[in-house]
Amino acid sequence: MRVLFSEEAERGLEEVADYIAKDNPRRAVSFVRELRDAALALGDHPKAYPLIPRYEEYGHRRKPYRAYIIIYTVMADSVLVDAILHGSQDYEIMLFGDS
């Protein structure tokens, strides 16, 4: 299945790269590649990770990768990576507001 990245997800990858590059530019490049590859692997088994509890009706799933979370949605013929966030960020507020 094809994997697409939203603008928000691309921005998340850039933020990860910028943060890591402050201390280690080379590692920033390799880590972002790993993170992107982890997201691309969702195309092989898109339903391997659970729907986000309490928000199942939105269809978002989450895949952890090291200290990060890949938020994605399974579509009819593709996987949409909605966001890539550090695990310490409150992704529920970012995605769903105060609902």
The first five atom37 places (N, CA, C, CB, O) and aatype in JSON, in Angstrom:
{
  "aatype": [12, 1, 19, 10, 13, 15, 6, 6, 0, 6, 1, 7, 10, 6, 6, 19, 0, 3, 18, 9, 0, 11, 3, 2, 14, 1, 1, 0, 19, 15, 13, 19, 1, 6, 10, 1, 3, 0, 0, 10, 0, 10, 7, 3, 8, 14, 11, 0, 18, 14, 10, 9, 14, 1, 18, 6, 6, 18, 7, 8, 1, 1, 11, 14, 18, 1, 0, 18, 9, 9, 9, 18, 16, 19, 12, 0, 3, 15, 19, 10, 19, 3, 0, 9, 10, 8, 7, 15, 5, 3, 18, 6, 9, 12, 10, 13, 7, 3, 15],
  "atom_mask": [
    [1, 1, 1, 1, 1],
    [1, 1, 1, 1, 1],
    [1, 1, 1, 1, 1],
    [1, 1, 1, 1, 1],
    [1, 1, 1, 1, 1],
    [1, 1, 1, 1, 1],
    [1, 1, 1, 1, 1],
    [1, 1, 1, 1, 1],
    [1, 1, 1, 1, 1],
    [1, 1, 1, 1, 1],
    [1, 1, 1, 1, 1],
    [1, 1, 1, 0, 1],
    [1, 1, 1, 1, 1],
    [1, 1, 1, 1, 1],
    [1, 1, 1, 1, 1],
    [1, 1, 1, 1, 1],
    [1, 1, 1, 1, 1],
    [1, 1, 1, 1, 1],
    [1, 1, 1, 1, 1],
    [1, 1, 1, 1, 1],
    [1, 1, 1, 1, 1],
    [1, 1, 1, 1, 1],
    [1, 1, 1, 1, 1],
    [1, 1, 1, 1, 1],
    [1, 1, 1, 1, 1],
    [1, 1, 1, 1, 1],
    [1, 1, 1, 1, 1],
    [1, 1, 1, 1, 1],
    [1, 1, 1, 1, 1],
    [1, 1, 1, 1, 1],
    [1, 1, 1, 1, 1],
    [1, 1, 1, 1, 1],
    [1, 1, 1, 1, 1],
    [1, 1, 1, 1, 1],
    [1, 1, 1, 1, 1],
    [1, 1, 1, 1, 1],
    [1, 1, 1, 1, 1],
    [1, 1, 1, 1, 1],
    [1, 1, 1, 1, 1],
    [1, 1, 1, 1, 1],
    [1, 1, 1, 1, 1],
    [1, 1, 1, 1, 1],
    [1, 1, 1, 0, 1],
    [1, 1, 1, 1, 1],
    [1, 1, 1, 1, 1],
    [1, 1, 1, 1, 1],
    [1, 1, 1, 1, 1],
    [1, 1, 1, 1, 1],
    [1, 1, 1, 1, 1],
    [1, 1, 1, 1, 1],
    [1, 1, 1, 1, 1],
    [1, 1, 1, 1, 1],
    [1, 1, 1, 1, 1],
    [1, 1, 1, 1, 1],
    [1, 1, 1, 1, 1],
    [1, 1, 1, 1, 1],
    [1, 1, 1, 1, 1],
    [1, 1, 1, 1, 1],
    [1, 1, 1, 0, 1],
    [1, 1, 1, 1, 1],
    [1, 1, 1, 1, 1],
    [1, 1, 1, 1, 1],
    [1, 1, 1, 1, 1],
    [1, 1, 1, 1, 1],
    [1, 1, 1, 1, 1],
    [1, 1, 1, 1, 1],
    [1, 1, 1, 1, 1],
    [1, 1, 1, 1, 1],
    [1, 1, 1, 1, 1],
    [1, 1, 1, 1, 1],
    [1, 1, 1, 1, 1],
    [1, 1, 1, 1, 1],
    [1, 1, 1, 1, 1],
    [1, 1, 1, 1, 1],
    [1, 1, 1, 1, 1],
    [1, 1, 1, 1, 1],
    [1, 1, 1, 1, 1],
    [1, 1, 1, 1, 1],
    [1, 1, 1, 1, 1],
    [1, 1, 1, 1, 1],
    [1, 1, 1, 1, 1],
    [1, 1, 1, 1, 1],
    [1, 1, 1, 1, 1],
    [1, 1, 1, 1, 1],
    [1, 1, 1, 1, 1],
    [1, 1, 1, 1, 1],
    [1, 1, 1, 0, 1],
    [1, 1, 1, 1, 1],
    [1, 1, 1, 1, 1],
    [1, 1, 1, 1, 1],
    [1, 1, 1, 1, 1],
    [1, 1, 1, 1, 1],
    [1, 1, 1, 1, 1],
    [1, 1, 1, 1, 1],
    [1, 1, 1, 1, 1],
    [1, 1, 1, 1, 1],
    [1, 1, 1, 0, 1],
    [1, 1, 1, 1, 1],
    [1, 1, 1, 1, 1]
  ],
  "atom_positions": [
    [[0.85, -1.17, 0.0], [0.0, 0.0, 0.0], [0.9, 1.24, 0.0], [-0.96, -0.01, 1.23], [1.94, 1.27, 0.65]],
    [[0.49, 2.23, -0.72], [1.25, 3.47, -0.83], [1.15, 4.28, 0.46], [0.75, 4.31, -2.03], [0.09, 4.33, 1.09]],
    [[2.24, 4.92, 0.85], [2.29, 5.75, 2.06], [2.51, 7.2, 1.65], [3.42, 5.26, 3.05], [3.46, 7.52, 0.93]],
    [[1.63, 8.07, 2.11], [1.7, 9.5, 1.83], [1.97, 10.25, 3.12], [0.4, 10.01, 1.16], [1.56, 9.81, 4.2]],
    [[2.65, 11.38, 3.02], [2.96, 12.21, 4.19], [2.21, 13.54, 4.07], [4.5, 12.45, 4.31], [2.3, 14.22, 3.05]],
    [[1.48, 13.9, 5.11], [0.8, 15.19, 5.13], [1.86, 16.29, 5.31], [-0.26, 15.26, 6.28], [3.01, 16.02, 5.64]],
    [[1.44, 17.52, 5.08], [2.34, 18.65, 5.32], [2.77, 18.69, 6.78], [1.66, 19.99, 4.93], [3.92, 19.0, 7.09]],
    [[1.85, 18.38, 7.67], [2.15, 18.35, 9.11], [3.22, 17.31, 9.43], [0.87, 18.07, 9.92], [4.12, 17.56, 10.23]],
    [[3.13, 16.14, 8.8], [4.12, 15.09, 9.02], [5.49, 15.5, 8.48], [3.67, 13.77, 8.36], [6.51, 15.27, 9.12]],
    [[5.51, 16.11, 7.31], [6.78, 16.6, 6.74], [7.4, 17.66, 7.64], [6.56, 17.17, 5.31], [8.61, 17.68, 7.86]],
    [[6.55, 18.53, 8.17], [7.03, 19.57, 9.1], [7.6, 18.92, 10.36], [5.87, 20.55, 9.46], [8.61, 19.37, 10.9]],
    [[6.94, 17.86, 10.83], [7.43, 17.13, 12.0], [8.81, 16.54, 11.76], [0.0, 0.0, 0.0], [9.67, 16.6, 12.63]],
    [[9.02, 15.96, 10.57], [10.34, 15.42, 10.24], [11.4, 16.52, 10.22], [10.3, 14.7, 8.88], [12.52, 16.32, 10.69]],
    [[11.05, 17.67, 9.68], [11.98, 18.8, 9.64], [12.34, 19.26, 11.06], [11.37, 19.97, 8.84], [13.49, 19.58, 11.34]],
    [[11.34, 19.29, 11.94], [11.59, 19.71, 13.32], [12.5, 18.72, 14.04], [10.27, 19.86, 14.07], [13.37, 19.12, 14.82]],
    [[12.3, 17.44, 13.79], [13.17, 16.42, 14.37], [14.59, 16.62, 13.88], [12.67, 14.99, 14.02], [15.54, 16.6, 14.67]],
    [[14.74, 16.81, 12.59], [16.07, 17.02, 12.01], [16.75, 18.25, 12.59], [15.97, 17.15, 10.49], [17.92, 18.2, 12.96]],
    [[16.01, 19.33, 12.69], [16.58, 20.58, 13.23], [17.02, 20.4, 14.68], [15.55, 21.72, 13.14], [18.09, 20.88, 15.07]],
    [[16.22, 19.71, 15.46], [16.54, 19.51, 16.87], [17.8, 18.67, 17.03], [15.36, 18.85, 17.6], [18.71, 19.04, 17.78]],
    [[17.87, 17.56, 16.33], [19.04, 16.67, 16.45], [20.28, 17.33, 15.86], [18.77, 15.32, 15.76], [21.38, 17.14, 16.37]],
    [[20.11, 18.09, 14.78], [21.24, 18.71, 14.1], [21.99, 19.72, 14.97], [20.77, 19.39, 12.85], [23.15, 20.02, 14.71]],
    [[21.33, 20.24, 15.99], [22.01, 21.18, 16.9], [23.23, 20.53, 17.54], [21.04, 21.68, 17.99], [24.25, 21.18, 17.75]],
    [[23.12, 19.24, 17.84], [24.23, 18.52, 18.47], [24.99, 17.61, 17.51], [23.7, 17.69, 19.62], [26.19, 17.39, 17.68]],
    [[24.29, 17.08, 16.49], [24.92, 16.1, 15.62], [24.25, 16.1, 14.24], [24.84, 14.7, 16.26], [23.32, 15.32, 14.01]],
    [[24.71, 16.95, 13.34], [24.09, 17.05, 12.01], [24.05, 15.73, 11.24], [24.82, 18.07, 11.19], [23.07, 15.43, 10.57]],
    [[25.11, 14.96, 11.33], [25.15, 13.68, 10.61], [24.07, 12.73, 11.13], [26.54, 13.02, 10.73], [23.38, 12.08, 10.36]],
    [[23.93, 12.67, 12.45], [22.92, 11.79, 13.05], [21.52, 12.28, 12.72], [23.11, 11.71, 14.56], [20.6, 11.47, 12.59]],
    [[21.35, 13.58, 12.58], [20.03, 14.12, 12.22], [19.57, 13.53, 10.89], [20.07, 15.65, 12.13], [18.42, 13.12, 10.76]],
    [[20.47, 13.5, 9.93], [20.12, 12.96, 8.6], [19.77, 11.48, 8.7], [21.28, 13.17, 7.61], [18.76, 11.04, 8.15]],
    [[20.61, 10.71, 9.38], [20.37, 9.27, 9.44], [19.12, 8.94, 10.27], [21.58, 8.55, 10.03], [18.38, 8.02, 9.93]],
    [[18.88, 9.68, 11.36], [17.72, 9.39, 12.19], [16.43, 9.72, 11.45], [17.8, 10.16, 13.49], [15.47, 8.95, 11.53]],
    [[16.39, 10.83, 10.75], [15.18, 11.19, 10.01], [14.93, 10.15, 8.92], [15.31, 12.61, 9.39], [13.78, 9.82, 8.63]],
    [[15.97, 9.63, 8.32], [15.82, 8.56, 7.33], [15.19, 7.32, 8.0], [17.2, 8.19, 6.7], [14.3, 6.69, 7.43]],
    [[15.67, 6.97, 9.2], [15.1, 5.84, 9.93], [13.63, 6.08, 10.27], [15.9, 5.58, 11.23], [12.8, 5.19, 10.12]],
    [[13.32, 7.27, 10.71], [11.95, 7.61, 11.08], [11.03, 7.56, 9.86], [11.91, 9.01, 11.73], [9.92, 7.05, 9.94]],
    [[11.51, 8.08, 8.74], [10.73, 8.04, 7.49], [10.54, 6.58, 7.06], [11.44, 8.85, 6.37], [9.45, 6.2, 6.64]],
    [[11.6, 5.77, 7.15], [11.49, 4.36, 6.77], [10.49, 3.63, 7.66], [12.86, 3.68, 6.86], [9.76, 2.76, 7.19]],
    [[10.46, 3.97, 8.96], [9.5, 3.36, 9.87], [8.07, 3.71, 9.44], [9.75, 3.82, 11.33], [7.17, 2.87, 9.51]],
    [[7.87, 4.93, 8.99], [6.55, 5.33, 8.49], [6.23, 4.62, 7.18], [6.48, 6.86, 8.31], [5.1, 4.16, 6.98]],
    [[7.19, 4.53, 6.28], [6.96, 3.87, 5.0], [6.64, 2.39, 5.17], [8.18, 4.04, 4.11], [5.91, 1.82, 4.36]],
    [[7.17, 1.78, 6.21], [6.9, 0.36, 6.47], [5.43, 0.11, 6.79], [7.77, -0.14, 7.62], [4.97, -1.02, 6.7]],
    [[4.69, 1.15, 7.16], [3.27, 1.0, 7.43], [2.51, 0.52, 6.2], [2.68, 2.31, 7.92], [1.43, -0.07, 6.33]],
    [[3.05, 0.76, 5.03], [2.39, 0.31, 3.81], [2.3, -1.2, 3.72], [0.0, 0.0, 0.0], [1.41, -1.73, 3.05]],
    [[3.21, -1.92, 4.39], [3.19, -3.38, 4.36], [2.14, -3.98, 5.29], [4.55, -3.92, 4.72], [1.53, -5.0, 4.97]],
    [[1.93, -3.35, 6.43], [0.98, -3.85, 7.43], [0.27, -2.66, 8.08], [1.7, -4.72, 8.52], [0.52, -2.34, 9.24]],
    [[-0.61, -2.0, 7.35], [-1.19, -0.74, 7.85], [-2.05, -0.88, 9.1], [-2.01, -0.14, 6.78], [-2.21, 0.1, 9.84]],
    [[-2.6, -2.04, 9.35], [-3.47, -2.18, 10.52], [-2.76, -2.89, 11.67], [-4.72, -2.95, 10.14], [-3.4, -3.4, 12.59]],
    [[-1.44, -2.91, 11.62], [-0.66, -3.58, 12.67], [-0.7, -2.84, 14.0], [0.79, -3.73, 12.22], [-0.44, -3.43, 15.04]],
    [[-1.03, -1.57, 13.97], [-1.05, -0.76, 15.19], [-2.49, -0.36, 15.49], [-0.14, 0.49, 15.04], [-3.29, -0.18, 14.58]],
    [[-2.81, -0.22, 16.78], [-4.21, 0.01, 17.16], [-4.68, 1.44, 16.88], [-4.39, -0.29, 18.62], [-3.9, 2.38, 16.77]],
    [[-6.0, 1.54, 16.78], [-6.62, 2.87, 16.75], [-6.34, 3.54, 18.09], [-8.17, 2.78, 16.47], [-6.2, 2.86, 19.11]],
    [[-6.27, 4.86, 18.08], [-6.0, 5.59, 19.32], [-7.22, 5.45, 20.23], [-5.67, 7.09, 19.03], [-8.32, 5.86, 19.86]],
    [[-7.02, 4.89, 21.43], [-8.15, 4.68, 22.35], [-8.9, 5.98, 22.65], [-7.65, 4.08, 23.66], [-8.3, 7.05, 22.75]],
    [[-10.19, 5.87, 22.77], [-11.13, 6.96, 23.05], [-11.42, 7.81, 21.82], [-10.59, 7.84, 24.15], [-12.35, 8.62, 21.84]],
    [[-10.64, 7.64, 20.73], [-10.84, 8.45, 19.53], [-10.95, 7.56, 18.29], [-9.68, 9.46, 19.36], [-10.6, 7.97, 17.19]],
    [[-11.43, 6.33, 18.49], [-11.5, 5.36, 17.41], [-12.27, 5.88, 16.19], [-12.14, 4.1, 17.9], [-11.93, 5.56, 15.05]],
    [[-13.3, 6.69, 16.44], [-14.14, 7.18, 15.34], [-13.38, 8.04, 14.34], [-15.3, 7.96, 15.89], [-13.83, 8.21, 13.21]],
    [[-12.24, 8.59, 14.73], [-11.43, 9.42, 13.83], [-10.56, 8.58, 12.9], [-10.55, 10.37, 14.63], [-10.11, 9.07, 11.86]],
    [[-10.32, 7.33, 13.26], [-9.55, 6.44, 12.41], [-8.04, 6.58, 12.51], [0.0, 0.0, 0.0], [-7.31, 5.95, 11.74]],
    [[-7.55, 7.39, 13.45], [-6.1, 7.56, 13.6], [-5.5, 6.39, 14.37], [-5.78, 8.88, 14.31], [-6.07, 5.88, 15.33]],
    [[-4.34, 5.98, 13.92], [-3.56, 4.94, 14.6], [-2.22, 5.56, 14.99], [-3.36, 3.67, 13.68], [-1.86, 6.63, 14.5]],
    [[-1.5, 4.89, 15.87], [-0.2, 5.42, 16.28], [0.82, 4.29, 16.3], [-0.28, 6.11, 17.67], [0.56, 3.18, 16.78]],
    [[1.97, 4.61, 15.77], [3.09, 3.67, 15.76], [4.25, 4.33, 16.5], [3.5, 3.27, 14.3], [4.68, 5.42, 16.11]],
    [[4.75, 3.71, 17.54], [5.92, 4.29, 18.22], [7.2, 3.96, 17.43], [6.03, 3.76, 19.68], [7.33, 2.89, 16.84]],
    [[8.11, 4.89, 17.45], [9.46, 4.64, 16.93], [10.42, 5.4, 17.84], [9.6, 5.1, 15.42], [10.49, 6.63, 17.82]],
    [[11.17, 4.65, 18.62], [12.05, 5.22, 19.64], [11.26, 6.2, 20.5], [13.27, 5.92, 18.98], [10.26, 5.81, 21.09]],
    [[11.68, 7.46, 20.58], [10.98, 8.43, 21.42], [9.89, 9.18, 20.66], [11.97, 9.42, 22.0], [9.35, 10.16, 21.17]],
    [[9.56, 8.73, 19.45], [8.62, 9.44, 18.59], [7.37, 8.61, 18.34], [9.28, 9.81, 17.26], [7.35, 7.4, 18.55]],
    [[6.33, 9.29, 17.9], [5.07, 8.64, 17.57], [4.69, 9.05, 16.16], [3.95, 9.01, 18.6], [4.69, 10.23, 15.81]],
    [[4.36, 8.06, 15.36], [3.88, 8.29, 14.0], [2.36, 8.12, 14.06], [4.55, 7.31, 12.96], [1.87, 7.03, 14.35]],
    [[1.63, 9.17, 13.77], [0.17, 9.15, 13.76], [-0.25, 9.0, 12.29], [-0.46, 10.45, 14.42], [0.21, 9.75, 11.44]],
    [[-1.11, 8.02, 12.02], [-1.49, 7.79, 10.63], [-2.93, 7.3, 10.52], [-0.55, 6.79, 9.99], [-3.55, 6.88, 11.5]],
    [[-3.44, 7.36, 9.29], [-4.79, 6.91, 8.98], [-4.72, 5.96, 7.8], [-5.72, 8.11, 8.68], [-4.03, 6.23, 6.82]],
    [[-5.43, 4.85, 7.9], [-5.5, 3.9, 6.8], [-6.65, 4.31, 5.89], [-5.69, 2.42, 7.31], [-7.8, 4.39, 6.33]],
    [[-6.33, 4.58, 4.63], [-7.33, 4.97, 3.64], [-7.65, 3.73, 2.8], [-6.81, 6.17, 2.74], [-7.12, 2.65, 3.05]],
    [[-8.51, 3.88, 1.81], [-8.9, 2.75, 0.96], [-7.71, 2.15, 0.22], [-9.97, 3.2, -0.04], [-7.56, 0.93, 0.16]],
    [[-6.85, 3.01, -0.34], [-5.74, 2.5, -1.14], [-4.38, 3.05, -0.73], [-5.98, 2.83, -2.57], [-3.4, 2.89, -1.45]],
    [[-4.33, 3.69, 0.43], [-3.06, 4.27, 0.89], [-3.08, 4.46, 2.41], [-2.79, 5.62, 0.18], [-4.11, 4.29, 3.07]],
    [[-1.92, 4.81, 2.91], [-1.76, 5.16, 4.32], [-1.35, 6.63, 4.34], [-0.7, 4.23, 5.05], [-0.41, 7.02, 3.65]],
    [[-2.03, 7.43, 5.13], [-1.68, 8.84, 5.26], [-1.02, 9.05, 6.61], [-2.93, 9.75, 5.09], [-1.64, 8.84, 7.66]],
    [[0.23, 9.46, 6.59], [0.93, 9.82, 7.83], [0.48, 11.24, 8.16], [2.52, 9.71, 7.68], [0.81, 12.19, 7.45]],
    [[-0.27, 11.35, 9.25], [-0.86, 12.63, 9.64], [0.11, 13.53, 10.39], [-2.08, 12.4, 10.48], [0.1, 14.74, 10.22]],
    [[0.95, 12.92, 11.24], [1.86, 13.71, 12.08], [2.97, 12.81, 12.6], [1.1, 14.38, 13.26], [2.8, 11.6, 12.77]],
    [[4.11, 13.42, 12.84], [5.23, 12.75, 13.5], [5.64, 13.65, 14.65], [6.44, 12.47, 12.51], [6.05, 14.79, 14.45]],
    [[5.52, 13.11, 15.87], [5.7, 13.93, 17.06], [6.61, 13.24, 18.06], [4.35, 14.23, 17.7], [6.74, 12.01, 18.07]],
    [[7.22, 14.03, 18.9], [7.97, 13.47, 20.02], [6.95, 12.9, 21.01], [8.9, 14.54, 20.7], [5.89, 13.48, 21.21]],
    [[7.28, 11.79, 21.62], [6.36, 11.13, 22.55], [5.95, 11.98, 23.73], [0.0, 0.0, 0.0], [4.92, 11.71, 24.35]],
    [[6.74, 13.0, 24.07], [6.39, 13.86, 25.2], [5.34, 14.91, 24.83], [7.63, 14.55, 25.73], [4.79, 15.56, 25.71]],
    [[5.06, 15.07, 23.54], [4.06, 16.05, 23.11], [2.67, 15.48, 23.35], [4.25, 16.43, 21.63], [2.46, 14.27, 23.24]],
    [[1.73, 16.33, 23.66], [0.35, 15.91, 23.88], [-0.36, 15.84, 22.54], [-0.39, 16.9, 24.85], [-1.03, 16.78, 22.11]],
    [[-0.2, 14.7, 21.88], [-0.78, 14.55, 20.54], [-2.31, 14.54, 20.57], [-0.27, 13.28, 19.89], [-2.93, 14.9, 19.58]],
    [[-2.92, 14.14, 21.69], [-4.37, 14.12, 21.74], [-4.94, 15.55, 21.62], [-4.85, 13.47, 23.05], [-5.9, 15.77, 20.89]],
    [[-4.35, 16.48, 22.31], [-4.8, 17.88, 22.2], [-4.53, 18.4, 20.79], [-4.09, 18.79, 23.26], [-5.37, 19.1, 20.21]],
    [[-3.37, 18.05, 20.24], [-3.02, 18.54, 18.91], [-3.97, 18.0, 17.84], [-1.59, 18.15, 18.56], [-4.34, 18.73, 16.92]],
    [[-4.36, 16.75, 17.96], [-5.23, 16.12, 16.96], [-6.71, 16.35, 17.2], [-4.96, 14.66, 16.91], [-7.47, 16.59, 16.26]],
    [[-7.13, 16.27, 18.46], [-8.55, 16.24, 18.75], [-9.05, 17.43, 19.56], [-8.86, 14.99, 19.48], [-10.25, 17.53, 19.83]],
    [[-8.17, 18.33, 19.95], [-8.59, 19.47, 20.76], [-9.01, 19.03, 22.15], [0.0, 0.0, 0.0], [-8.44, 18.09, 22.71]],
    [[-9.98, 19.71, 22.7], [-10.45, 19.42, 24.05], [-11.65, 18.46, 24.06], [-10.84, 20.72, 24.75], [-12.4, 18.43, 25.04]],
    [[-11.84, 17.69, 22.99], [-13.02, 16.83, 22.92], [-13.05, 15.73, 23.92], [-13.13, 16.24, 21.58], [-13.99, 14.94, 23.96]]
  ]
}
